[in-house]
């Protein structure tokens, strides 16, 4: 008997990749939610239109499902994080509150929730899950989204304590790969850079927002999908919180150089210091994910860039 699994936010970057991967697994009957975005078609994925900030819509979407992968979120790039941080707070808090309540009431067996890493203090050494200190100020640009994510993490732990549902919380680093946002208004650093490079004329110039000194831990999407599959199969505890990343960092300037090199183009780089710039360095300690689930990233940054460029050129 196949398990019914619901991917919330299946038209998003992470949600779509997870839905496509799990649809290839004969153990699952896969459903995915969409709302404002156009649904995509797959013979083994049933798409459900649902406003996940509406209680009745959430209850209907979760009805009869055994596993929920909560990949729906209001997200955007650094511009919004700096200039309109409130858009990441309200809808995400409402949406997750309703999903977890419905999972509790309907006795869903598993929930996977995608958190983030903005609550961690920047620094030169890899951070562990236990390194978060609530008494220290979260990096100012991330104050709203950071505390919202922490609230939702604790909501997962709360429901794991009072109900039958097991919760996996994933503090993932910057994810990249096929189906990411590649428009310059909403994309993250990897998607924006790839778009600029591949659309640039030969001999042209690439503009990097800010100093380019920010360092990111970048993980290819298939490695995140692998972690989700392992967590669903292997989690024993009612609640687990894990860092999931590459475990090393690269500066934005060095990332731009790498993408240019893999594109085969001859391009110059300039930094626009008038643009939003969040100067931080964050590297994840991923030892807990390996110890608990036997997970390690398999795709190097260079391999990931090659795969993503190949996909981009074939799709866009």
C-alpha positions in Angstrom: 0.0 0.0 0.0 1.5 3.3 -1.1 1.9 6.1 1.5 0.1 9.3 0.6 2.6 12.2 0.7 1.7 15.9 0.4 4.3 18.4 -0.8 3.1 21.9 0.3 4.4 24.5 -2.2 5.0 22.0 -5.0 5.4 24.8 -7.6 8.3 26.3 -5.7 12.0 25.4 -6.2 12.5 23.0 -3.3 8.9 21.6 -3.4 9.0 20.8 -7.1 12.3 19.0 -6.9 11.1 16.9 -3.9 7.8 16.1 -5.6 9.5 15.0 -8.8 12.0 12.8 -6.9 9.5 11.2 -4.7 7.2 10.5 -7.6 9.9 8.1 -8.9 9.6 6.2 -5.6 7.0 3.4 -5.8 6.4 3.6 -2.1 4.6 7.0 -2.4 1.4 8.4 -3.9 2.4 12.0 -4.4 0.3 15.1 -4.1 1.4 18.8 -4.4 -0.2 22.1 -3.5 -0.2 25.3 -5.6 -1.9 28.6 -5.3 -0.7 31.7 -7.2 1.8 29.9 -9.4 0.7 27.8 -12.4 0.6 24.0 -11.7 3.0 21.8 -13.6 2.0 18.4 -15.0 3.5 15.0 -14.0 1.8 11.6 -14.5 2.5 10.6 -10.9 1.8 13.9 -9.1 -1.7 15.1 -8.3 -1.8 18.9 -7.9 -4.2 20.5 -5.4 -5.0 24.3 -5.5 -4.9 25.5 -1.9 -4.5 28.8 -0.1 -2.4 27.6 2.8 -3.3 30.7 4.9 -7.0 29.5 4.9 -7.9 27.0 7.6 -10.5 25.0 5.5 -8.2 24.8 2.5 -5.4 23.4 4.7 -7.6 20.8 6.3 -8.9 19.7 2.9 -5.4 19.4 1.4 -4.1 17.3 4.4 -7.1 15.0 4.6 -6.1 11.4 4.2 -2.3 12.2 3.9 0.2 10.3 6.0 3.3 12.4 5.3 3.5 16.2 4.8 6.6 17.9 3.4 6.1 21.6 4.2 8.1 23.5 1.5 5.6 26.3 1.0 6.8 29.8 2.0 6.9 33.4 1.1 10.5 34.0 0.0 12.5 36.4 -2.1 16.0 37.8 -2.5 18.3 40.2 -0.6 16.4 43.3 -1.8 13.3 42.3 0.0 15.2 41.0 3.1 16.6 44.5 3.5 13.8 46.8 2.3 10.6 44.8 3.0 11.4 42.3 5.7 7.8 42.1 6.9 6.7 40.1 3.9 8.6 37.1 5.2 6.9 37.1 8.6 3.1 37.2 8.7 2.0 34.7 6.0 4.6 32.2 6.9 3.6 32.2 10.6 -0.1 31.8 9.7 0.5 29.1 7.1 2.6 26.9 9.3 0.4 27.3 12.3 -2.6 26.0 10.3 -0.7 23.2 8.7 0.7 21.8 11.9 -2.6 22.1 13.7 -4.3 20.1 10.9 -1.5 17.5 11.0 -2.1 17.1 14.7 -5.9 16.9 14.4 -5.7 14.5 11.4 -3.0 12.3 13.0 -0.5 12.7 10.2 2.5 10.4 10.8 5.4 12.6 9.6 6.0 16.3 8.9 9.2 17.7 7.4 9.7 21.5 7.7 12.2 23.7 6.0 13.7 26.3 8.3 16.8 28.3 7.4 20.1 29.4 9.0 19.6 33.2 9.5 19.3 32.8 13.2 23.0 31.8 13.5 25.7 34.3 14.3 28.1 34.9 11.4 31.6 33.6 12.1 34.7 31.8 10.8 34.0 28.3 12.2 31.2 25.9 11.2 28.1 26.3 13.4 26.3 23.4 15.1 22.6 23.3 15.8 23.3 23.9 19.5 25.3 27.0 18.8 22.2 29.2 18.5 22.0 31.5 21.5 18.6 33.2 22.0 20.3 35.9 24.2 22.4 37.2 21.3 21.0 39.7 18.7 20.1 38.1 15.4 21.8 39.8 12.5 19.7 43.0 12.0 18.6 42.3 8.4 17.4 38.9 9.4 15.6 39.8 12.7 12.0 39.3 11.5 12.5 36.2 9.4 14.9 34.6 11.9 12.6 34.8 14.9 9.6 33.7 12.7 11.6 30.6 11.7 12.5 29.9 15.3 8.8 30.3 16.4 7.8 27.7 13.7 10.6 25.3 14.7 9.3 25.4 18.3 5.8 24.9 17.0 7.0 21.7 15.4 8.6 20.6 18.7 5.4 21.5 20.6 3.2 19.3 18.3 5.7 16.5 18.4 5.3 16.5 22.2 1.5 16.5 22.4 0.6 14.4 19.4 1.5 11.4 17.3 3.3 13.2 14.5 7.1 13.0 14.1 8.7 16.3 13.0 12.0 16.9 11.1 13.2 20.5 11.0 15.9 21.3 8.4 18.1 24.3 8.8 19.4 24.3 5.3 22.1 26.5 3.7 21.7 28.3 0.4 20.1 25.7 -2.0 20.6 26.0 -5.8 19.8 24.0 -9.0 17.0 23.3 -11.5 13.6 25.1 -11.0 15.1 27.8 -8.8 14.1 31.4 -9.4 16.1 32.9 -12.2 14.5 36.3 -12.7 16.6 39.1 -11.3 13.8 40.6 -9.2 13.2 37.6 -6.9 16.2 35.3 -7.2 18.8 34.5 -4.6 22.5 35.1 -5.2 23.2 31.9 -7.2 20.1 32.2 -9.5 20.7 35.9 -10.1 24.4 35.4 -10.9 23.7 32.5 -13.2 21.1 34.5 -15.1 23.4 37.5 -15.4 26.3 35.4 -16.7 24.3 33.3 -19.2 22.4 36.3 -20.6 25.5 38.5 -20.9 27.0 39.2 -24.3 30.6 37.9 -24.9 33.1 40.4 -23.5 30.4 42.0 -21.4 30.4 42.9 -17.7 28.7 41.3 -14.6 27.6 43.6 -11.8 27.8 42.1 -8.3 25.6 43.7 -5.7 27.7 45.1 -2.8 31.3 44.2 -2.0 30.9 40.5 -2.9 32.7 39.6 0.3 29.7 37.8 1.8 30.4 34.0 2.1 27.8 31.4 1.5 27.4 27.7 2.1 25.9 26.4 -1.1 24.2 23.0 -1.4 22.9 21.4 -4.7 19.2 20.6 -4.6 19.6 16.8 -5.1 21.5 16.6 -1.9 18.7 18.3 0.0 16.2 15.9 -1.6 18.3 12.9 -0.5 18.3 14.2 3.1 14.5 14.5 3.1 14.1 10.9 1.8 16.5 9.6 4.5 14.8 11.5 7.3 11.4 10.1 6.3 12.8 6.6 6.3 15.1 6.6 9.3 14.0 9.1 11.9 13.4 7.4 15.2 12.9 10.4 17.6 9.6 12.4 17.7 11.6 15.6 16.9 14.9 16.2 15.1 16.5 19.5 14.0 19.5 19.2 11.6 21.8 21.5 9.7 21.9 20.5 6.0 24.6 22.2 3.9 27.8 21.6 2.0 29.9 22.3 5.1 32.1 24.9 3.4 31.8 28.5 2.1 32.6 30.5 -1.0 32.5 34.3 -1.4 30.0 35.9 -3.8 33.0 37.3 -5.8 34.6 33.8 -6.1 31.2 32.2 -7.0 30.7 34.7 -9.8 34.2 33.8 -11.1 33.4 30.1 -11.0 30.1 30.5 -12.8 31.8 32.6 -15.5 34.5 30.0 -15.9 32.0 27.1 -16.3 29.9 29.2 -18.8 32.9 29.4 -21.1 32.4 33.2 -21.6 34.9 36.0 -21.3 33.3 38.5 -18.9 34.6 41.2 -16.5 33.2 41.8 -13.0 32.3 45.1 -11.2 30.9 45.7 -7.7 27.9 48.0 -7.2 28.4 49.3 -3.7 25.1 51.2 -3.7 23.1 47.9 -3.8 21.9 45.9 -0.7 24.7 43.9 0.8 24.5 41.6 3.8 28.1 41.1 4.8 28.2 37.8 6.6 30.0 34.5 6.6 28.2 31.3 7.6 29.3 27.7 7.3 27.3 24.8 8.7 28.6 21.9 10.8 26.7 19.0 9.2 28.0 16.2 11.5 24.6 15.7 13.2 22.9 14.9 9.8 25.6 12.3 9.1 25.5 10.8 12.6 21.7 10.7 12.8 20.7 9.8 9.2 23.9 8.7 7.5 23.7 11.7 5.1 26.6 13.5 3.4 26.5 15.8 0.4 27.5 14.1 -2.8 27.6 17.0 -5.3 30.6 19.4 -5.3 30.0 23.0 -6.1 31.7 22.7 -9.5 29.5 19.7 -10.4 26.4 21.6 -9.2 27.3 24.6 -11.3 27.8 22.4 -14.4 24.5 20.6 -13.9 22.6 23.8 -13.3 24.1 25.6 -16.4 23.1 22.5 -18.5 19.6 22.5 -17.2 19.2 26.3 -17.6 20.4 26.2 -21.3 18.0 23.4 -22.0 15.0 25.0 -20.3 15.1 28.8 -20.4 
